[in-house]
Amino acid sequence: ITMESGGKNMVLKPIRTSKKLNDDDEEEAILLSPGSRMFHEPNYNIHIVAIMGWKIPLDINSLKAQLLSKLLKHPRFSSLQVMDESGQMRWIPTTVNIDDHVIVPQLDVNNNMDTDKLVEQYISNLSTTNIDISKPLWDIHILNVKTSHAEATSIFRFHHSLGDGIALMSLLLSCFRKTSDPTSLPTLAVSKNKSHSNNSKNIRSLIWQYIVKLCLFIRLLFNTVVDVLLFIATALFLKDSQSPFTVAKGFNNKHSTGQRFIYRNVSLDDIKFIKNATNATINDVILGITQAALSRYINRKYDIEGKMKFSVEQMRCRATVLVNLRPALGVQVSMSSSYVAICVRAINYELAWLYMRGRSRND
């Protein structure tokens, strides 16, 4: 899950330090990549927030020990982002006080309290604050509060300049071990290339394969041209309709009152069942779930009496979908070159149209 702070000026606010870099420091201080530096722009001050539920209450001391022995081995989690005298931002190694990064709030919980709402409110309040730039830009919040789905909840918050979601998930998985073999890292499923049968070597099947590939190429070329034109139109004039989902001006030309995280638990088995039944991907299923949830929300929230002030079917609403372009190398390979993996941002941005529907009798 990601959160973005608003802003109109695209001027980078430097993270300054009074420390002068000597020759030894220059060898250790590595320049921030353009992608990491971009996430310090006011309009791109983005954090990654990951929520994880646990079956048992967390042992704080054990968690800190695991972080010290595994996560902090990566230089980006033990380095400051500072600006030198030449105006360039660098990674400066520092000594990490683990107590500054593991936060255990004292929550006042009674028997009649809805702990699900309490955790949800805490996460929403967390999205309104930033991480102190005087320390490495990450922290972990531990809520040892029993909810309807977990005995404890942990919230991981990383500044996006540390890396993208794929690299951070690989790094997070490296902190875990298999239950069957506590010394082995978790394994990730890697898609295998489909094997072609020997019967497809005849001339007729080869010609048919070339025809299919040609049709797919023409379709790909056409879709690419359409997407480029839509992207240019979006940058110039084709904006999303004013709706409760609009962040910039708010709904009905009113100032936005802020947004909050609302999360729901969905069975992964159900997602896999729909994926296999529709011959789609998990991302397709999740995007469809999101689209259905937003459609139901906007109908139930703003059409209680059947008097919608705008047409849901004609509402233009799009989502930015990020696609990982790197091969799935697994945790073992990622950890052997973890620093390189986090530096490289091989991702693609797509504009996905969300089709809203009007309220039906069954809703």
C-alpha positions as CSV (number, residue, x, y, z in Angstrom):
1,I,0.0,0.0,0.0
2,T,1.6,3.7,-0.9
3,M,0.8,7.2,0.3
4,E,1.6,10.5,-1.4
5,S,1.8,14.0,0.1
6,G,0.4,16.9,-2.0
7,G,2.3,19.9,-3.2
8,K,2.4,22.4,-6.1
9,N,6.1,23.3,-6.4
10,M,8.4,20.7,-7.9
11,V,11.5,22.0,-6.1
12,L,13.6,19.5,-4.3
13,K,14.0,20.2,-0.6
14,P,17.6,19.1,0.2
15,I,18.4,17.0,3.2
16,R,21.4,18.9,4.6
17,T,24.0,17.9,7.1
18,S,26.8,19.9,8.7
19,K,29.2,17.0,8.3
20,K,31.9,17.5,5.6
21,L,32.9,14.4,3.6
22,N,36.6,13.6,3.6
23,D,38.4,11.2,1.2
24,D,37.5,8.1,3.2
25,D,33.8,9.1,3.4
26,E,33.7,9.7,-0.4
27,E,34.6,6.1,-1.0
28,E,31.8,4.9,1.2
29,A,29.2,7.5,0.3
30,I,27.2,6.4,-2.7
31,L,25.2,8.7,-4.8
32,L,21.4,8.3,-4.8
33,S,20.0,7.1,-8.0
34,P,17.7,9.5,-10.0
35,G,14.7,7.3,-9.0
36,S,15.6,7.6,-5.3
37,R,16.1,11.3,-5.5
38,M,12.8,11.8,-7.3
39,F,11.0,10.5,-4.3
40,H,12.2,13.5,-2.3
41,E,10.2,15.8,-4.5
42,P,7.2,17.4,-2.7
43,N,4.7,15.8,-5.2
44,Y,6.4,12.4,-4.9
45,N,7.1,12.2,-1.2
46,I,5.9,8.6,-1.1
47,H,6.0,6.0,1.6
48,I,5.4,2.2,1.3
49,V,3.1,0.9,4.0
50,A,2.8,-2.9,4.5
51,I,0.5,-4.5,7.0
52,M,1.1,-8.0,8.3
53,G,-1.0,-10.0,10.7
54,W,0.4,-12.6,13.1
55,K,-1.1,-15.7,14.7
56,I,0.7,-15.1,18.0
57,P,1.7,-11.9,19.9
58,L,5.1,-10.7,18.9
59,D,8.1,-10.9,21.1
60,I,9.6,-7.4,20.8
61,N,13.1,-8.3,21.9
62,S,13.3,-11.3,19.5
63,L,12.1,-9.1,16.7
64,K,14.7,-6.5,17.3
65,A,17.4,-9.2,17.4
66,Q,16.2,-10.5,14.0
67,L,16.3,-7.1,12.5
68,L,19.8,-6.4,13.7
69,S,21.1,-9.7,12.3
70,K,19.3,-9.6,9.0
71,L,17.6,-6.5,7.8
72,L,20.3,-4.0,9.0
73,K,22.9,-5.9,7.0
74,H,21.6,-4.1,3.9
75,P,23.4,-0.7,3.6
76,R,20.2,1.3,2.7
77,F,18.6,0.4,6.0
78,S,21.6,1.6,8.0
79,S,22.4,4.8,6.0
80,L,21.3,8.4,6.0
81,Q,20.3,10.3,2.9
82,V,22.3,13.6,3.1
83,M,23.2,16.3,0.7
84,D,26.9,17.1,0.3
85,E,28.4,20.5,-0.5
86,S,28.1,20.0,-4.2
87,G,24.3,19.6,-3.9
88,Q,24.3,15.8,-4.6
89,M,22.5,13.4,-2.3
90,R,24.5,10.5,-1.0
91,W,24.0,7.4,1.2
92,I,26.0,7.9,4.4
93,P,26.5,4.9,6.7
94,T,25.5,5.5,10.3
95,T,25.0,3.6,13.6
96,V,21.4,2.5,13.9
97,N,19.6,2.6,17.2
98,I,17.0,-0.2,16.7
99,D,14.8,1.3,19.4
100,D,14.2,4.4,17.2
101,H,12.8,2.2,14.4
102,V,10.7,-0.4,16.3
103,I,7.7,1.5,17.8
104,V,5.4,-0.2,20.2
105,P,2.5,2.2,21.0
106,Q,0.6,1.9,24.3
107,L,-3.0,1.6,23.2
108,D,-5.8,1.9,25.7
109,V,-7.9,-1.2,24.9
110,N,-11.0,-2.3,26.8
111,N,-13.3,-5.2,26.4
112,N,-16.0,-3.3,24.5
113,M,-13.7,-1.6,22.0
114,D,-13.7,-2.5,18.3
115,T,-10.0,-3.4,17.9
116,D,-10.4,-3.7,14.1
117,K,-11.4,0.0,14.0
118,L,-8.6,0.8,16.4
119,V,-5.9,-0.7,14.2
120,E,-7.5,0.8,11.1
121,Q,-7.5,4.3,12.7
122,Y,-3.8,3.9,13.8
123,I,-2.8,3.0,10.3
124,S,-4.7,6.0,8.9
125,N,-3.1,8.3,11.4
126,L,0.3,6.9,10.5
127,S,-0.2,8.0,6.9
128,T,-0.4,11.7,8.0
129,T,3.2,11.7,9.5
130,N,6.6,11.4,7.9
131,I,9.7,9.6,9.0
132,D,12.4,11.7,10.8
133,I,15.2,12.4,8.2
134,S,17.8,12.3,10.9
135,K,17.7,8.5,10.9
136,P,17.4,5.8,8.1
137,L,14.0,6.2,6.5
138,W,12.1,3.2,7.8
139,D,10.3,2.1,10.9
140,I,8.1,-0.8,12.1
141,H,5.1,-0.4,14.4
142,I,4.0,-3.3,16.5
143,L,0.4,-3.5,17.7
144,N,0.0,-6.5,20.1
145,V,-3.8,-6.1,20.0
146,K,-6.0,-9.0,19.1
147,T,-8.3,-8.4,16.2
148,S,-10.8,-10.5,14.3
149,H,-8.1,-11.7,12.0
150,A,-4.9,-11.8,13.9
151,E,-3.4,-11.9,17.4
152,A,-1.0,-9.0,16.6
153,T,-0.4,-6.6,13.7
154,S,2.8,-5.1,12.4
155,I,3.0,-2.1,10.1
156,F,6.2,-1.7,8.0
157,R,6.8,1.8,6.7
158,F,9.6,2.5,4.2
159,H,10.4,5.7,2.3
160,H,10.1,4.9,-1.4
161,S,13.7,6.1,-2.0
162,L,14.9,2.9,-0.3
163,G,13.6,0.8,-3.2
164,D,10.4,-0.4,-4.9
165,G,7.9,-2.9,-3.6
166,I,9.3,-5.9,-5.4
167,A,12.8,-5.4,-4.0
168,L,11.6,-4.7,-0.5
169,M,9.4,-7.8,-0.5
170,S,12.3,-9.9,-1.5
171,L,14.4,-8.3,1.3
172,L,11.6,-8.9,3.8
173,L,11.2,-12.5,2.7
174,S,14.9,-13.0,3.3
175,C,14.3,-12.4,7.0
176,F,12.1,-15.5,7.2
177,R,12.9,-19.2,7.1
178,K,10.9,-22.3,6.1
179,T,9.0,-24.1,8.8
180,S,10.1,-27.5,7.4
181,D,13.8,-26.4,7.3
182,P,14.7,-23.4,9.6
183,T,18.0,-23.0,7.8
184,S,16.5,-22.5,4.3
185,L,15.2,-19.3,2.8
186,P,11.6,-19.3,1.4
187,T,11.3,-20.4,-2.2
188,L,9.3,-18.4,-4.7
189,A,7.4,-19.9,-7.6
190,V,9.0,-19.2,-10.9
191,S,7.0,-19.6,-14.1
192,K,8.3,-22.3,-16.4
193,N,8.5,-22.1,-20.2
194,K,5.9,-24.2,-21.9
195,S,7.3,-27.2,-23.7
196,H,6.4,-27.6,-27.3
197,S,5.5,-31.0,-28.5
198,N,7.3,-32.7,-31.4
199,N,4.0,-32.9,-33.4
200,S,4.1,-29.1,-34.0
201,K,7.1,-29.3,-36.2
202,N,5.2,-29.9,-39.4
203,I,4.8,-27.1,-42.0
204,R,1.1,-26.5,-41.5
205,S,1.4,-25.9,-37.7
206,L,4.5,-23.7,-38.3
207,I,2.6,-21.5,-40.8
208,W,-0.4,-21.3,-38.4
209,Q,2.0,-20.3,-35.5
210,Y,3.4,-17.5,-37.7
211,I,0.0,-16.2,-38.6
212,V,-1.1,-16.1,-35.0
213,K,2.1,-14.3,-34.0
214,L,1.6,-11.8,-36.8
215,C,-1.9,-11.1,-35.6
216,L,-0.7,-10.7,-32.0
217,F,2.0,-8.3,-33.2
218,I,-0.5,-6.2,-35.2
219,R,-2.8,-6.1,-32.1
220,L,0.1,-5.2,-29.9
221,L,1.1,-2.4,-32.3
222,F,-2.5,-1.1,-32.4
223,N,-2.9,-1.2,-28.6
224,T,0.5,0.6,-28.2
225,V,-0.6,3.5,-30.5
226,V,-3.9,3.8,-28.6
227,D,-2.2,3.8,-25.2
228,V,0.3,6.4,-26.3
229,L,-2.5,8.7,-27.6
230,L,-4.5,8.2,-24.4
231,F,-1.4,9.0,-22.3
232,I,-0.8,12.2,-24.3
233,A,-4.4,13.2,-24.0
234,T,-4.4,12.5,-20.3
235,A,-1.3,14.8,-19.9
236,L,-3.0,17.6,-21.9
237,F,-6.8,17.5,-21.2
238,L,-8.3,14.1,-20.5
239,K,-8.6,14.2,-16.7
240,D,-10.6,12.0,-14.4
241,S,-14.1,13.1,-13.5
242,Q,-14.6,15.0,-10.3
243,S,-15.7,12.3,-7.8
244,P,-15.1,11.3,-4.1
245,F,-11.9,9.6,-5.4
246,T,-10.4,12.9,-6.7
247,V,-7.6,14.1,-4.5
248,A,-6.6,17.4,-6.0
249,K,-9.7,19.6,-5.6
250,G,-12.0,17.3,-3.7
251,F,-15.6,16.4,-4.5
252,N,-18.1,19.1,-5.7
253,N,-15.2,21.7,-5.8
254,K,-14.7,21.3,-2.1
255,H,-11.3,21.0,-0.5
256,S,-10.4,17.4,0.2
257,T,-10.9,16.4,3.7
258,G,-8.2,13.8,3.6
259,Q,-8.2,10.1,2.8
260,R,-7.7,7.1,5.0
261,F,-6.7,3.4,4.6
262,I,-9.6,1.0,4.5
263,Y,-8.5,-2.6,4.1
264,R,-10.4,-5.8,3.9
265,N,-9.1,-9.4,4.2
266,V,-9.7,-11.5,1.1
267,S,-9.1,-15.3,0.9
268,L,-6.1,-16.1,-1.3
269,D,-7.8,-19.4,-2.1
270,D,-10.8,-17.5,-3.5
271,I,-8.4,-15.3,-5.6
272,K,-6.7,-18.3,-7.0
273,F,-10.0,-20.0,-7.8
274,I,-11.2,-16.9,-9.8
275,K,-7.8,-16.7,-11.5
276,N,-7.9,-20.2,-12.7
277,A,-11.6,-20.0,-13.7
278,T,-11.1,-16.8,-15.8
279,N,-7.6,-17.8,-17.1
280,A,-6.3,-14.4,-15.7
281,T,-3.5,-13.3,-13.4
282,I,-3.7,-12.6,-9.7
283,N,-3.2,-8.9,-10.5
284,D,-6.2,-9.0,-12.8
285,V,-8.3,-10.5,-10.0
286,I,-7.2,-8.0,-7.4
287,L,-7.8,-5.1,-9.8
288,G,-11.3,-6.4,-10.5
289,I,-11.9,-6.7,-6.7
290,T,-10.8,-3.1,-6.3
291,Q,-13.0,-1.9,-9.1
292,A,-16.1,-3.7,-7.7
293,A,-15.4,-2.3,-4.2
294,L,-15.1,1.3,-5.4
295,S,-18.2,0.9,-7.5
296,R,-20.2,-0.4,-4.5
297,Y,-18.8,2.2,-2.2
298,I,-19.7,5.2,-4.4
299,N,-23.2,3.8,-4.9
300,R,-23.9,3.1,-1.3
301,K,-22.3,6.3,0.0
302,Y,-23.7,8.8,-2.4
303,D,-26.9,7.2,-3.7
304,I,-28.7,6.3,-0.5
305,E,-32.0,7.8,-1.7
306,G,-31.5,7.0,-5.4
307,K,-30.6,10.7,-6.2
308,M,-27.0,10.6,-7.5
309,K,-25.6,14.1,-8.4
310,F,-23.5,12.5,-11.1
311,S,-23.7,9.5,-13.4
312,V,-21.7,6.6,-12.2
313,E,-21.6,4.9,-15.6
314,Q,-20.2,8.0,-17.2
315,M,-17.6,8.7,-14.5
316,R,-14.0,8.6,-15.8
317,C,-11.9,6.9,-13.2
318,R,-8.5,5.4,-13.8
319,A,-5.8,3.7,-11.7
320,T,-2.0,3.7,-12.1
321,V,-0.8,0.1,-12.1
322,L,2.8,-0.7,-11.7
323,V,4.2,-3.8,-13.5
324,N,7.5,-5.4,-12.5
325,L,9.7,-6.0,-15.6
326,R,12.4,-7.9,-13.9
327,P,12.6,-11.7,-14.0
328,A,11.6,-13.6,-10.8
329,L,15.0,-14.7,-9.6
330,G,13.9,-15.8,-6.1
331,V,15.0,-14.8,-2.7
332,Q,18.4,-16.6,-2.8
333,V,19.5,-14.9,-6.0
334,S,18.1,-11.5,-4.9
335,M,20.0,-11.7,-1.6
336,S,23.3,-12.6,-3.3
337,S,23.0,-9.3,-5.2
338,S,20.5,-7.5,-3.0
339,Y,22.1,-4.1,-3.3
340,V,22.0,-4.1,-7.1
341,A,18.4,-5.4,-7.1
342,I,17.2,-2.5,-5.0
343,C,19.1,0.0,-7.1
344,V,17.5,-1.0,-10.4
345,R,13.9,0.1,-10.9
346,A,12.7,-2.0,-13.9
347,I,9.0,-1.3,-13.7
348,N,6.3,-0.1,-16.0
349,Y,3.4,2.3,-15.4
350,E,0.0,1.5,-16.9
351,L,-3.2,3.5,-16.8
352,A,-6.1,1.1,-16.1
353,W,-9.6,2.2,-16.6
354,L,-12.0,1.4,-13.8
355,Y,-15.5,0.8,-15.1
356,M,-18.2,1.8,-12.6
357,R,-21.7,0.6,-12.7
358,G,-24.9,1.9,-11.3
359,R,-26.6,0.5,-8.3
360,S,-28.7,-2.6,-8.9
361,R,-31.4,-4.2,-6.8
362,N,-29.1,-6.8,-5.4
363,D,-26.6,-4.3,-4.0
